[in-house]
Amino acid sequence: MIDLNRSVPGNSPLRGGHTFLIPVMGTGFTVDTPLKVARYGISSVVSIVDDSLAENVRRYHSNRLGEPFEPIEEREEDSRARRITAYLNFLQRMIQKQVEQLKSSPFEPGSEITRYYSLLPDGPLKDLYNRMCASGDEATCLALQAQLRELAEPGSIDVNIMTKVDRDHYKNGVKLPPEFSDALSSMRGFARSDLSSGVVLSAGLNQRLYSYIAQFEDFFPNPEGFLKKKIILKVSDFRSAEIQGKFLAKKGIWISEYRIESGLNCGGHAFATKGQLMGPILEDFKNKRGQLTQELFAVYNKALASLGRQQMDRPGEVRVTVQGGIGTSIEHSFLLRYYEVDSAGWATPFLLVPEVTNVDPEHLEKLSRAGEEDVYLSDSSPLGVPFWNLRISTSEQERERLIEEGQPGSPCPRKYLVSNTEFTSVPICLASQTYVKKKLRSLDQEPLPGNHLQRLREYVLGKSCLCRDLAGAFERITGINPAATPAVCCGPNIINFNKIASLEEMVGHIYGRLSLLSNPDRPHMFIKELGLYIDFLRKEIDKYIDGLSSHTPSYFQEFKEGLRSGIEYYRNLVDRLDHSEQPGFVEKLTALAQELEWIPSAEATAPV
């Protein structure tokens, strides 16, 4: 038996690093964020859905840094996986160089190593740095500096695979084997890379992808118990963690982290629960974390034995992190302290930090002045999942222009989100010109009531080319495509920030050194999410009334009961909150509880 918790490279004996991470945003916004922040100990997540973008980013930065670049053409064998591997290895090499330079820089104002320690939150590492700064003895100071250089570790270069984006590929009209699908090729690209980091699996269980993971040695512990590649499951509730965790454990794959994301108070795709709110979900993880770990450990060890692998002495590390709508240092600290999460993800506010994310100047300005009406939960995604979108983006303007000119839809240049076979044998994208034209023609031939027809037409015309446009900001900034029409997948939290900030300022905001909030009436993150769920329920009931929903009355009843249970939980939580938050929290909670009860039940209505 070997110990999965045994000390491994990268685990500092002196804790006190950053307590936040930067989640994936779109495809292009955080595609090279590790190059900008990893050397300062900040972890971030790179999307690997778009291998063409990864190839362009590698080319751009190689040229910028004077690194050799050998292109991998799309027509080459296994080009998708190879491009992803090449890009991730490039990130690894460049960040290793950055860290070496940082560690050799002098402890003086403006140096890289000074910036590293200045950004840190209060804790053992920061205390050690402050001792060094205050030391009047040269020998002591030099000894502490040597220790600090050794302890400066980069943040993790994690990657994201959206499990639903799993297009099959064809050659000469014949479907290729499953391992050449988009998600499996992405996994192969990550698995074969030099990275020692985690892959964030989002959007639910994909059985063929999850089974495929077990083909790669890096996901199994080495003789010392070290996992070079780790699995991070993004989940919206505890039940999802149990189901997906058990599926992977049966394959001999350990879950190193559960990343809880709000179902609605997030950016990008929103996977709403049936009224389960973040507070109660976090309470579930807090109370059942140990139980889940032990249950999965038994399944995991049994699977290892069946695979002829050495079993573990005890469960490996299981981190719990959270993201979705966090906006103040008080909320950040509360999540870490009360719910005992290991880290908290800050995404949308970082869209206003140009040295961290890729947002072109036009959209930086638009984001900085965005109001509540400018950010909406749209039908833009071809995946058929609600999608947070910036209404004033050039992507939206281009979509509307094409509709006005009678040429709706996208030419579908990248085809990552193809899924529909309503009119074709080979899947096509719901945002494509081909699908939109065929679907509108089909609707015009159906005997539908005017309101129903109009709603369906709006739904069809609402789809955007996210494959292309979510990479648009990077392509604009770098000159790869100056004519790009970026989409921006910010969450509703963006309306609370209007300052284009530096990394120091945003990190300072997270840790309470300063405040970047521009909205004095911003509700608590839990209250905001509750309001979003009530709005979502109301709109879903309206769809049901119009005959545009497949949900049953029991779904809406379960949804409403979930919200009622969440409201009661928050009533009991109030005393745990910071005193400054309590009055506003209670007032808004009471108002939303009344608003929920005013929503008529689905049973009281009848579809037309």
N, C-alpha and C positions, 0 to 999 in steps of 0.2 A: 504493500500500500504506500502511496506517496501523498504528500500534503500539497493541496492546491493553493494554500495560503502562504506557502513558504516565501521568504523574502526574494524578490526578483528585481532585475534592473528597472529603474524608473520609480521604485517605491522609496521615497525619501524617508529616512528615519526621523526626520524633523518635520512634522506636519505644519501646515499654515499657509498653503498655497491659495490660489484663487477659488472662490466659492461660486463662481458663475461660469457658464459656457456660452458659446455662440452657436445656436442651432443652424441647420441648413435653411437657406432662404432661396426659393426658386431654384434655378439651375445656375445662373450667372452671378448672383449677388454675393455668394460666399465661395465661389469656385476656387479662388486663390487666397481666401482669408488666412489660412495657415501661414502663408508666406509673410503676412503682415503682423500676425500676433503670436504665433506659436513660440517664438523665441522668448517671449515675455511670460511664458508659463500659462498662457490662455488657450484652452481647448476650443476647437471649432469643428464644424461638419461641412464636408464637401459633397455636393451632388455628383453622382457618376452616372446619371441617366443619359447624358448627352455626350457620346464619345467624340463627336465632331467638335464640340466646344472644348473638351479636354485637350484634343489635339491642337486646336488654335491657341489655347492658353499656354500649352507647353512651348509652342513655336514662339509666341510673343515674348514670354519671359526668358526663354533661351537666348533669343536675339538681344533682349535688353541687358542680360547679365553676361553676355559673351560666352555662353555655354554651347557646346556642339548640339546640333539638332538633326536627327535623321527622321524624315517623315514616315508615317505608316499610312499608306493609301487605303481608302475604304474598300477597294476591290481585292486587297490582299487577304490571305487566309486568316480567319479568326481576328480580323482587324479590330473589332470592337473591344474584345478582351485585352488585346495587346496594347491598344491605345491607352486604355485605362491603367494598365500596369505601368506603362512608360511614364504616364503623367504622375502617378502616385510615387514612383521611384524618384522622379525629378523633384517633387516636393520634399521627399525624405532627404535627398542629397543637399538641396539648397538650405533646408532648415538646419541640418547638421553643421553646415558651414557657418550659418548665422549664429548658432549657439557657441561654436568654438570662438568666433570673433567677439561675441558678447562676454564670454568668460575671460578673455584676455584683455578686455578693455579696462581702463583705469577707473577707480572709484572717485569720480569727480563729476561736478555738475554737467549734465547733458550727455554723459556717456551711456552706452547701452546697458551696462550692468547696473548703473545707478537708476536708470529708468525701470529696469526689471523689478528692483526692490521697492522703488517709490510707488509703483502701481499696486503692490500687494495690500491686502486687507490687514488689519491688526491680527496678530497671531504670533506663534513661535518664530517663524522665519523673519517677520518684520521686526520682532523684538531683538533678534540677533543682529539684524542690520542696524537698528537704532543703537545698540550697544557698541557696535563698531564705530559708528559716526561720533558717539560721545566719548569714545576712549581717548585718553590723553597720553597713553603709553604706546610708543611706536611698535614695540615687539608684539604687544597684545593686539593692536590694530591690524598688523600684518597677518597674525595668526587667524584672526576673525575673518579677514578678507579672503584668506585661502579657503577657509571653511565655507564661506558664502559662495565662492566660485564653484566649489564642488556641489553645492546644494541647488544651484540654479538649473532647473530642468525645464525642457520645453513642454508646452501643452500638447495634448493628443491630436493627431491628424486623423479624425474619424471621417467615415464616408457614409452616405445615405443611399439606400436602395428602396425606392417606392415599389412595393411588391406587386401592385396592380399594373405597373408599367412593364408588361412582359410580352411584348409583341413576338410572335413567331416569325421566322424568316423563310423565304422561299427562294429556290434557285431553279430556273427554267420551268417554273410552275409547280415544282415539287417542294413540299414542306421539308425543311431541314430538321435533323434530330433536335429534341428539346434543349440540349445543352447549348444550342446556338440562339436560343431566345434571348431577348434583351436582358431580363433580370438575371438569368443564369450566366450569361456572358459577363455581366457586370460583376457578379460574385466571383467568377473565375479571375477576372482582372484584378480584383482586390486580393484574393487569396494568394495569387502568385507574386504579389508585390513584396517589397522589402519592409513595408510598414509593420510596426508592432502597435496595433490600435484596434478600434472597434468598428463594426459595421452596424449602422442604425437601420433596422428593418421597420418600415412604416407602412400603413394602409392595410394591415390585416394579414391573415395567414395565407401563404401561397405554398401549397403542399409540395409541388415539384421543386420549388426553389429551396425550401427548408430541408427537403431530403437530399438535395444536391450538396449542401454544406458539408455533409459528413464525408465527402470525397477528398477533402483537403486536410492535410496533416496539421497545418497551423492552427486549426480550431480544436485540436486535442492537446492536453497538457504534455509537455516534455518530461523526461525522467525527474527533473527538479520541480515539477508541478507548475511550470510557467506556460501560460496561454499566450502565444504570440498574436493571434487574432481572436478578438472577443465579439460576442453577440450582444447588441443593445436592442431591446425590443421597445418600440414606441407604442404605448397603449393608452386607451382612453378610460379604462376601468379595470378593476381587479379581476373580473371574470375573464377578460381577454388575456390578461397576464397568465392566469392559470391554464387556459386552453392552449395558448401558443407555447408556453413554457413546457407543458407536459409533452406536446408533440415533438419539440426539439430534444428534450431530455431522453425520449425514447430512441432518438437517433444517436445518443451519446454526445450531445452538444449542450454545454453549460451556458446558462444565461447570466452574463456578468452584470447586466444593468437593466432595470425597467425605467423607461423614460416616460413619465406621465405627461400627457398634453391635454389641455382643455379641449373639450369637444367643439366649442364654438369660439372661445376667446383666444384666437390664435391667428397666425397669418397663413396664406396659401389655402390648401384644401382643408375643409372642416368636416370632421367625422362626428356628428352629433350623437350623443348617447340617448337613451330613452329617458331623458330628464335627470340623469345622474349628474350631480354637480361636483366640482373639483374638491371642495372641502371634505364632504363625506368619502369621496374616493381616496383622498390622501389619508384620511383616518383609517380606512380599511387597510391600506398598505402599512401604515404605522403599526396597527394591531396584529396583522396577519403575516408580516414580512418573514418572521422566523419560521412560522408554520409552513408557509409556501416553500421556503428554502429547504426545509427538512423533507417535505413531501417530494419535491423534485429531485433532491439529492439521492433518495432511495431509487427512484426511477432511473436516474442518470448512472449510478453505479452499476445497476443491473444491466443497463445497455452496454456499458464499457466491458463488463464481463462477457456478454454475448458476442462482442466484437473481438474478444481475445486481448483486450487492453487492460493495463494495470488499473485497479480501482483506487479511489481516493480515500485518504484517512478521514477527511471531513469536507464539508461544503466549501467551495471557493467563495471569493468575495462576491457579494451581491449588492450593487449600488442601486439606490433609488434617487432619481432626479425628476425635476418638474419644470414645465414651461407652459407659457400661455398667458399673456396679459399682465405680467408682473411690471410694476411701474415705479415703485418707490423702494428706498432702502429698508423702510420699516416692513413692507411686505416681504422683501427678500430675506431679512433676518428672521421673520416669523416662520417662514416656510422651513428654514434650516433648524430653528430652535424647537418649535412646537411639533412639527411633523417629522423631524429628524431626517430630512432629505440630505443627500450628500452634496448636491449642487443644484443651482437653478439656472434655467436657460433664459437669456435675454436676446430676443431676435429683433423685432420691429424697430425699437429705438436705435439700433445700430445702423439702420438704413440712412440715418442722418450723420454718420461718422465716415467721411470719405476715405480716411486712411485705413478703414477696416473692411468696408463693403464696396461693391461696384454699383454706383448710381450716377448716371450722367448729370451734368449741371442742370439741365432743364427739369429733370424729375426730382433732383434735390430741392429745387425751388418749389415745385408742386407739392412735395411731401411736407415741406416746412410750413406751408400755408393751408394744408388740407383740413377741411372741416368734416363734421359728422356725415354730411350728405355726400362727401366725396369718396368715402370708403364704404363699400357695400358687399354683402354676401350674395354673390352673383351665381348665375348659371353658366359662367364662362368656360368651365372646364369640360373638355370632351369626355372625361371619365364619368360624367354624370354625378359628380360629387360637388356640393356647394363649395364655392371658391371665393375667398376674400380678394377684392380687386380695387384698384385705384381708378375711380370713374373718369378722372381727368388725364389718364395716361395716353400717350400717343397710340398705343395698341388699341384702346377703346375708340379713339378718334378715327383710326384707320378702319376699324370694323364698321363703324357707323357710316363712314364715307362710302365704303363698298356697297352697303345696303342702299344708300341714297342713289348710287349710280346704277343700281340694278344688277350688280355683280357680287352678291354676298358670298362669304366663305373664303377660305384660304387655299392657295395652291398646294398646301401641305408638303413643304419641302423636306421635312425631317421624319415625319411619320412615326414618331415614338408612341403616340396615343391612339393608334388605329385599333379599333375593337368591334366595329359594327359590320354585320353581314346581312342587313335588311334588304339591300339592293344588289349586293355583290357576293361572289363566293370567297374572294380574298378580302379580309377585313379592311375597312377604310375608317377615317377619322370623322367624328361628328361635326368638326369645324371645317372640313374640307369643302371646296366648291362642289365637288361631285355629290357628296351626301346632301348638302343644303339644297341644291337645285332639285335633286330627286325627291327629297322629303317634302319640299314645298309644293311640288307638282302633285305628289300623292295626297297631301292634305286638301288641295283644291278640288280633288275628285271625290272627297268624302262628304256625306251629308251631315255636317256638324253645325250646332248652334253657333251664331256669330261670335259670342263671347268665348266659347270654347275654342273655336278656330283661331281667334286672335291670340289667346294665351299660348296655344301650341306653336303658332308662328313665332311669337316672341321668344319662346324657349329655343326653337331651332336656330333663330337668327342671333341668339345671345352667345353662341359659342365662339371662343377666340383661339388663335393659333398660339398656344402656350409654349409648345416646343421651341418655336422660333423666338417668340417675343420675351420669354423669361431670360433669354440670353442676350437680349437686345442692348441692355445698358452696358454690359462689358464690351460688346462689339462696337458700340458708339465711342466709348471712352478711349479704346485702343486704336480706333481707326480701321478696324477690320471690316466694319460695315457702317459707315457714317449715316446711311439712310435707314438704319434699323428703327423699328417702332416698338420700344420697350413696353412690356406689361410690368406692373408693380404689384406684388402679392402681399402688401403690408396688412397687418392686422388692425383692428379698430383702435388699438392703443396709440397709433401714430398721431391721433388728434390731440394728444396730451403733450406733445413735444413739437417745438417749432424752431429750435436752435440747431444750426449745423455745427456739430461739436467735434472736439478732438478726442482721441482715445483716452487721454488723461481725464478729460471732463466727464465722459460717459462712465468710466470706471469709478471716478469720484462720486458720481451720482448713485451708482449701484451700492457703494459702501457708505453713503451718507456724509461724505465730505463736502458736498454741495448739492444743489437741486437744479435740475434742468426742466422740471415740470412747468408747462406754460398754462395749464388748465387748472385753476384753483378749485373747480367743482368736480374734478375727476372722482368718480366713485371707486371704492375699494375693488380690487380685482375680482373678488367673489361676488360682489353685488353686480358688477358689470356683466359677468358671465350669466348670472341669474336673469338679468334683463334681456340678454341676448337669447336665452332659451325661451323666455316667455314670448318674445317677438317671433321666434322660429315656430313655436307651437301655434300661435295665432295664424301665421301664414300657411302652415301645413293644413290646418283645419279649413282655411279658405279654399285651398286646392281641393280638399275632399268635397266641400260643398259644390264646387264647380265640376266635379267629376274627373279631376285631373290627378288624383292620388290613389295609389294602390293600398294605402293603409286602411285598417279596419278600426271601428270605434274602440276596440279593446286596446289598440296601440296608443290611441290618444289618452285613454284612461290611465294606462300604465305610465305614460309620459307625465301626465298631470300629477299623479301620485308621487312620482319620483321627485318632482319639483317641490311638492308639499313637504315631503320628508326632508329635502335639503334645506328648506326654509326653517323647519323646526330645529334642524341641526345647527344652523347659523344663529338662531335665537339662544341656544345653549353655549355657543362659542364666544359670544360677544365679550364676556368678562375676560377672556384670554387675550383679546386684542390689545394693542397699544391704546392707552387712555385717550390719546388725541384722535383716534379713529372711531371710538365707540358711538358718540352721538350721531354723526352722519351715517354710520353703518345701520344703526337701529331705525333711523328715520326712513332711509331708502328701502330697507328690508321690509318695513311695515307697508310702505306704499306699493312695493312690488307684490307682496302677498295679497293685497286687495286686488291688484290688477289681474293676478292669476285667476282669482275667483270670479272675476267679471267675464272671463272667456267662456262662451257657451260650450257645452260638451258636444262631441260629435254625434252622440245619440239624438240630440235635440235638433239635428239638421238632417237633411236628406240630399244626396248628390242629385244634380240635375241631369 
